Amino acid sequence: MRTHVRHVLVCTGPRCDVDGVPAHAMFRRLGEMIDARPDIKVKRTRAQCFMVCKEAPIMVVYPEGVWYHRVDEKALERIVTEHLEGGREVSELVFHRLLEGDVCPAENTEGCDQDDLV
């Protein structure tokens, strides 16, 4: 196993993602992106279901404990470039943080607890 400083977990369904097809494609694409950037030292792992179903596909980055949702190709590119390479989370895609719980972006507060606003 290569040395890594971050571990990315990818939920591949099947509960919230029809047959897991988009999530499996994202997992493969993430592998390609990591392999193209050997300096970022990231390990990826496929997980079957996180039981949170928050607008899949879902991806978690540790050790930060940042949970991303709605991870499509464009979002994945931003997460890899900004978070995994640059060390800055992509806040508008985050729905949960370790030790903080669920978060809601300030621009979309519908259905959010006021304590969860960022």
Secondary structure, 3 states (H helix, E strand, C coil): CCCCCEEEEEECCCCCCHHHHHHHHHHHHHHHHHHCCHHHCEEEEEECCCCCCCCCCCEEEECCCEEECCCCHHHHHHHHHHHHHCCCCCHHHEEEECCCEECECCCCCCCCCHHHEC
